[in-house]
Amino acid sequence: MTHKSYMIYDLSMTPKDLLPNLERFWQVSAEKIENLQKNYDPSNGSPVYTWDGKYTTRGWTEWTQGFQYGSEILQFDATGDTSFLESGRKNTVDHMAPHLSHFGVHDHGFNNISTYGNLLRLMNEGKIPENEWERNFYEVALKVSGAAQARRWTNIANGEGYIYSFNGPQSLFADTIRSLRSLAVGYQLGHPLMEEHDTAISLLDRLVQHARTTAAYSIFYGEGRDAFDIRGRTAHESLFNVNDGNFRAPNSQQGFSPFTTWTRGLAWCVAGYPEQLEFLATLEDSELEPYGGREDIEGFCKKAASAVCDFYIDHTTKDGIPFWDTGAPNLHKVGDYTQQTSDPYNPHEAVDSSSAAIASQGLIRYGRYLGGDAGETYIQAGLTALNTILEEPYLSTDPEHQGLILHSNYHLPNGWDQIHEGQSVVNGESCMWGDYHAREAALYVQRLANDEPYYKFYLDKENT
């Protein structure tokens, strides 16, 4: 039985239908990258989001630099323009090394798969020349990154654990499901995490444990967990007592409340679980057996993916752009937004285009993973959301604006985002993760449309 969708208005869309918009998108994308290359001073720190159309930094963690240079690599991949390859490769070598051994963040899958990972993928695909020493460089980097991410670990009462966020060992972020990319690639390259007494810890073991813990505590299933247990709702942060390992409470850093759903946290899960299901499908049963077996592992991942994808579809506008939080305090003033197209200039609550950029790819991946009629709704939902951000008012066509995708936000509770004169909500600005993931989703769909190699973060068996 297919899931009932509110957001889909074109049930016949195919990846090929997006090709004209994708061609224009990559032209605009090139202009934005070149603008940033010429006008942004990297000594200021990593660009995070725009203010008055200019990228600026915001110190919290250094989690966006990989998106900046990864965007250059994706631009080459999509267009064949080697100038972007050269800048992306040079910037990776010059600037990304500190991110490999950064033990203070949960962001390795963001920074390092977007740079070193994309470059290794291009070599594996034959899109850049084979070079033994260059390959070794990328592989060693990805091994270190996977182990560094896996070491950021908290054990919990049920004998498992999770990669803890930069907030500290008590904190599990929904976002971190996307950093499992680092552990997966490190595992495929045959690398363990080495601890005291030369104890070798499997990166696959920690990947599975983190995915299971996130599914159990960050995602709700309508099974009576609490008074706000709605299937597919996500908690941005889950808090644990590090003294005894017991779960204590849901929380939210960037959302409205612990009992509402911050849609970017939701989107990370929408993107993260389907791509992990694709990765798990490449492994032998014997590899998964020590950690619960294929049926159990794929079972909880599919349960989580279905729940969050359905929730996204049911709690967003008809064209696939969600509001920043499904419980935002003035959202009731909008009316039934699931029956409306998005309006970033509405006077009540901000939308978040970056959530759509992230989730669109995950929806399509999950639909393709399921296949047949069961998957078609998800594919159509993902194509709808992506097609919306490929056009105005989301595509930023003003050459003076450094952002690519407009109408995103970073941290509304902290008041970090710009509200323009004459507006009552945040709009008109961009963020580095939204721009990068729009490019990643665009490349993914472009490859589908042109019957090119399937875009994936993990390695093919012949490359491991």
NUVEX-92003 format. One record per residue (C-alpha): residue number from 1; residue in three letters; y, x, z. Coordinates in steps of 0.05 Angstrom, whole numbers. Example, Ala and Ser with C-alpha at 12.3 -4.5 7.8 and 13.67 -1.06 7.14 Angstrom:
% NUVEX-92003
num  residu  north  east  up
1  ALA  -90  246  156
2  SER  -21  273  143
% end
This chain:
% NUVEX-92003
num  residu  north  east  up
1  MET  0  0  0
2  THR  67  29  -20
3  HIS  124  33  29
4  LYS  181  -18  21
5  SER  244  19  3
6  TYR  316  -4  10
7  MET  350  55  -23
8  ILE  319  57  -92
9  TYR  356  24  -149
10  ASP  320  55  -208
11  LEU  244  55  -205
12  SER  236  88  -272
13  MET  273  154  -260
14  THR  238  218  -280
15  PRO  257  291  -270
16  LYS  275  295  -344
17  ASP  328  240  -334
18  LEU  366  289  -288
19  LEU  370  345  -340
20  PRO  440  329  -366
21  ASN  467  327  -295
22  LEU  429  390  -278
23  GLU  460  428  -335
24  ARG  529  409  -312
25  PHE  510  424  -240
26  TRP  491  496  -255
27  GLN  556  507  -293
28  VAL  596  484  -233
29  SER  550  523  -186
30  ALA  564  588  -224
31  GLU  639  577  -216
32  LYS  632  566  -141
33  ILE  590  628  -131
34  GLU  639  671  -171
35  ASN  697  643  -131
36  LEU  663  661  -66
37  GLN  645  731  -91
38  LYS  717  745  -110
39  ASN  754  712  -52
40  TYR  711  713  11
41  ASP  716  773  57
42  PRO  646  786  86
43  SER  676  826  143
44  ASN  696  759  173
45  GLY  622  741  182
46  SER  577  694  144
47  PRO  610  635  109
48  VAL  589  571  143
49  TYR  632  512  119
50  THR  697  498  83
51  TRP  764  482  113
52  ASP  816  459  63
53  GLY  766  477  9
54  LYS  758  550  31
55  TYR  695  577  62
56  THR  705  600  134
57  THR  659  624  189
58  ARG  640  591  255
59  GLY  606  633  306
60  TRP  544  600  335
61  THR  488  638  302
62  GLU  486  678  238
63  TRP  441  630  201
64  THR  477  620  134
65  GLN  482  688  102
66  GLY  414  681  69
67  PHE  438  616  37
68  GLN  498  652  8
69  TYR  459  707  -25
70  GLY  399  663  -38
71  SER  444  618  -79
72  GLU  458  676  -126
73  ILE  384  687  -136
74  LEU  372  613  -150
75  GLN  429  613  -199
76  PHE  394  668  -239
77  ASP  328  632  -234
78  ALA  357  568  -262
79  THR  401  598  -317
80  GLY  375  667  -333
81  ASP  444  698  -320
82  THR  425  768  -296
83  SER  493  780  -264
84  PHE  472  733  -208
85  LEU  406  768  -200
86  GLU  440  835  -192
87  SER  489  809  -141
88  GLY  435  772  -102
89  ARG  390  832  -102
90  LYS  445  881  -82
91  ASN  471  835  -27
92  THR  401  826  1
93  VAL  392  901  6
94  ASP  463  913  33
95  HIS  469  857  83
96  MET  404  822  102
97  ALA  366  876  141
98  PRO  393  855  209
99  HIS  365  786  198
100  LEU  294  814  193
101  SER  291  840  264
102  HIS  337  788  294
103  PHE  298  765  356
104  GLY  354  719  379
105  VAL  348  662  329
106  HIS  300  610  301
107  ASP  329  619  231
108  HIS  283  668  196
109  GLY  257  617  146
110  PHE  329  601  127
111  ASN  356  672  119
112  ASN  297  712  95
113  ILE  255  667  52
114  SER  319  648  15
115  THR  331  722  -3
116  TYR  271  769  3
117  GLY  224  711  -8
118  ASN  258  686  -71
119  LEU  260  757  -99
120  LEU  186  768  -86
121  ARG  171  700  -118
122  LEU  209  719  -181
123  MET  169  783  -187
124  ASN  104  745  -177
125  GLU  125  696  -232
126  GLY  143  752  -279
127  LYS  216  732  -282
128  ILE  237  801  -258
129  PRO  200  865  -277
130  GLU  142  889  -235
131  ASN  161  948  -192
132  GLU  113  973  -139
133  TRP  165  1001  -91
134  GLU  211  941  -98
135  ARG  151  895  -85
136  ASN  132  937  -23
137  PHE  204  930  2
138  TYR  204  854  -3
139  GLU  134  849  27
140  VAL  150  893  87
141  ALA  214  853  99
142  LEU  176  787  99
143  LYS  121  815  145
144  VAL  173  837  196
145  SER  210  771  191
146  GLY  147  729  203
147  ALA  127  770  263
148  ALA  198  769  293
149  GLN  201  694  286
150  ALA  132  684  316
151  ARG  150  726  377
152  ARG  204  677  398
153  TRP  152  636  435
154  THR  145  588  494
155  ASN  77  566  520
156  ILE  71  493  542
157  ALA  25  457  590
158  ASN  -26  434  539
159  GLY  -44  506  522
160  GLU  -2  509  458
161  GLY  71  526  446
162  TYR  131  530  400
163  ILE  184  576  370
164  TYR  243  565  415
165  SER  314  556  390
166  PHE  374  601  403
167  ASN  391  556  462
168  GLY  335  588  501
169  PRO  260  583  517
170  GLN  267  511  541
171  SER  291  487  473
172  LEU  251  463  413
173  PHE  294  446  352
174  ALA  270  399  297
175  ASP  304  448  248
176  THR  254  502  262
177  ILE  198  467  223
178  ARG  232  499  162
179  SER  227  569  192
180  LEU  151  564  190
181  ARG  160  589  119
182  SER  168  659  148
183  LEU  104  655  187
184  ALA  65  628  128
185  VAL  86  684  81
186  GLY  75  737  134
187  TYR  5  709  145
188  GLN  -10  708  71
189  LEU  11  782  67
190  GLY  -41  797  121
191  HIS  8  812  177
192  PRO  -3  796  251
193  LEU  45  797  309
194  MET  26  856  353
195  GLU  38  847  427
196  GLU  21  885  492
197  HIS  -45  923  493
198  ASP  -47  919  417
199  THR  -62  845  420
200  ALA  -60  817  349
201  ILE  -32  746  346
202  SER  -44  705  284
203  LEU  19  680  250
204  LEU  -22  621  224
205  ASP  -41  603  295
206  ARG  32  601  316
207  LEU  51  563  253
208  VAL  0  509  268
209  GLN  18  505  342
210  HIS  92  498  327
211  ALA  81  445  274
212  ARG  36  406  321
213  THR  85  411  380
214  THR  143  389  336
215  ALA  102  330  310
216  ALA  84  310  380
217  TYR  151  316  414
218  SER  206  315  362
219  ILE  181  256  321
220  PHE  169  185  345
221  TYR  115  139  317
222  GLY  129  70  346
223  GLU  72  78  396
224  GLY  111  61  459
225  ARG  132  130  480
226  ASP  198  104  507
227  ALA  246  45  499
228  PHE  275  76  435
229  ASP  209  94  402
230  ILE  220  75  329
231  ARG  172  103  279
232  GLY  201  163  243
233  ARG  260  173  290
234  THR  270  246  308
235  ALA  300  282  367
236  HIS  342  342  348
237  GLU  322  380  410
238  SER  262  372  457
239  LEU  268  402  526
240  PHE  212  433  567
241  ASN  206  459  638
242  VAL  191  533  626
243  ASN  162  540  696
244  ASP  104  493  684
245  GLY  107  480  609
246  ASN  116  405  615
247  PHE  159  364  568
248  ARG  221  337  603
249  ALA  266  299  555
250  PRO  294  291  485
251  ASN  363  318  472
252  SER  413  327  416
253  GLN  461  384  402
254  GLN  494  359  338
255  GLY  475  286  338
256  PHE  506  228  376
257  SER  454  222  431
258  PRO  383  241  451
259  PHE  362  170  433
260  THR  391  165  364
261  THR  373  204  301
262  TRP  417  260  276
263  THR  400  256  202
264  ARG  402  331  187
265  GLY  349  343  240
266  LEU  309  287  207
267  ALA  320  319  139
268  TRP  292  386  162
269  CYS  228  349  181
270  VAL  228  311  115
271  ALA  231  378  78
272  GLY  188  418  126
273  TYR  124  378  134
274  PRO  110  365  59
275  GLU  119  438  41
276  GLN  72  458  98
277  LEU  21  409  72
278  GLU  26  442  4
279  PHE  16  510  36
280  LEU  -43  487  79
281  ALA  -77  461  16
282  THR  -81  532  -10
283  LEU  -120  558  51
284  GLU  -195  559  59
285  ASP  -227  512  110
286  SER  -252  573  148
287  GLU  -180  597  158
288  LEU  -160  532  192
289  GLU  -223  521  233
290  PRO  -202  564  293
291  TYR  -138  524  301
292  GLY  -167  453  299
293  GLY  -194  448  229
294  ARG  -166  419  165
295  GLU  -175  346  182
296  ASP  -136  352  247
297  ILE  -81  397  222
298  GLU  -68  361  157
299  GLY  -75  295  195
300  PHE  -17  306  242
301  CYS  25  337  187
302  LYS  14  276  143
303  LYS  28  228  200
304  ALA  93  264  214
305  ALA  113  269  141
306  SER  100  195  128
307  ALA  139  174  189
308  VAL  201  215  176
309  CYS  203  202  101
310  ASP  197  127  113
311  PHE  251  129  166
312  TYR  297  167  120
313  ILE  288  115  64
314  ASP  298  56  111
315  HIS  360  84  146
316  THR  402  109  88
317  THR  447  79  35
318  LYS  421  53  -31
319  ASP  440  118  -67
320  GLY  405  162  -15
321  ILE  463  191  25
322  PRO  455  180  100
323  PHE  507  174  153
324  TRP  509  234  200
325  ASP  471  197  255
326  THR  434  131  252
327  GLY  464  112  319
328  ALA  535  135  306
329  PRO  582  93  351
330  ASN  622  60  295
331  LEU  565  50  246
332  HIS  560  -24  263
333  LYS  629  -33  231
334  VAL  601  -12  164
335  GLY  553  -71  161
336  ASP  485  -66  129
337  TYR  494  2  97
338  THR  423  2  71
339  GLN  446  -49  20
340  GLN  508  -10  1
341  THR  522  52  -40
342  SER  551  108  2
343  ASP  626  115  12
344  PRO  647  182  41
345  TYR  718  156  49
346  ASN  700  96  92
347  PRO  742  92  155
348  HIS  685  85  206
349  GLU  633  142  204
350  ALA  620  205  165
351  VAL  563  211  115
352  ASP  525  277  109
353  SER  510  300  38
354  SER  474  362  64
355  SER  420  318  94
356  ALA  409  287  26
357  ALA  406  356  -7
358  ILE  352  377  43
359  ALA  312  313  44
360  SER  311  300  -31
361  GLN  265  358  -43
362  GLY  219  339  14
363  LEU  213  267  -10
364  ILE  193  289  -79
365  ARG  144  340  -52
366  TYR  111  289  -7
367  GLY  105  239  -64
368  ARG  72  290  -108
369  TYR  26  312  -52
370  LEU  3  240  -42
371  GLY  -1  225  -116
372  GLY  -11  158  -151
373  ASP  22  94  -129
374  ALA  24  118  -56
375  GLY  71  175  -75
376  GLU  116  141  -126
377  THR  164  111  -76
378  TYR  178  179  -45
379  ILE  188  212  -113
380  GLN  237  158  -134
381  ALA  274  163  -68
382  GLY  281  238  -75
383  LEU  305  235  -147
384  THR  355  181  -128
385  ALA  385  222  -72
386  LEU  388  286  -114
387  ASN  419  250  -173
388  THR  473  222  -128
389  ILE  496  291  -104
390  LEU  495  318  -176
391  GLU  553  272  -192
392  GLU  622  256  -165
393  PRO  645  242  -112
394  TYR  594  292  -84
395  LEU  595  346  -137
396  SER  657  388  -125
397  THR  689  398  -193
398  ASP  757  423  -168
399  PRO  758  497  -187
400  GLU  801  513  -126
401  HIS  749  485  -78
402  GLN  696  537  -59
403  GLY  644  486  -39
404  LEU  593  458  -87
405  ILE  571  393  -52
406  LEU  626  353  -17
407  HIS  624  307  44
408  SER  580  346  92
409  ASN  592  363  165
410  TYR  569  414  216
411  HIS  580  393  288
412  LEU  618  328  298
413  PRO  608  325  374
414  ASN  642  393  382
415  GLY  698  372  336
416  TRP  688  432  290
417  ASP  697  394  225
418  GLN  762  379  189
419  ILE  790  308  186
420  HIS  842  307  131
421  GLU  909  274  138
422  GLY  904  201  122
423  GLN  829  199  137
424  SER  794  176  201
425  VAL  727  211  189
426  VAL  704  279  164
427  ASN  699  283  88
428  GLY  718  326  29
429  GLU  687  391  54
430  SER  623  431  41
431  CYS  573  474  79
432  MET  531  533  60
433  TRP  464  500  76
434  GLY  482  438  36
435  ASP  503  480  -24
436  TYR  440  522  -21
437  HIS  392  465  -13
438  ALA  425  426  -69
439  ARG  411  487  -113
440  GLU  339  492  -87
441  ALA  326  418  -100
442  ALA  359  423  -169
443  LEU  316  483  -188
444  TYR  254  447  -163
445  VAL  267  385  -205
446  GLN  289  426  -265
447  ARG  223  462  -264
448  LEU  186  396  -260
449  ALA  226  368  -318
450  ASN  213  429  -362
451  ASP  140  438  -343
452  GLU  155  507  -313
453  PRO  117  539  -255
454  TYR  119  496  -192
455  TYR  174  519  -145
456  LYS  145  538  -77
457  PHE  159  585  -20
458  TYR  88  609  -8
459  LEU  49  660  -49
460  ASP  -6  644  -100
461  LYS  -74  672  -82
462  GLU  -70  725  -136
463  ASN  -7  752  -103
464  THR  -36  759  -33
% end
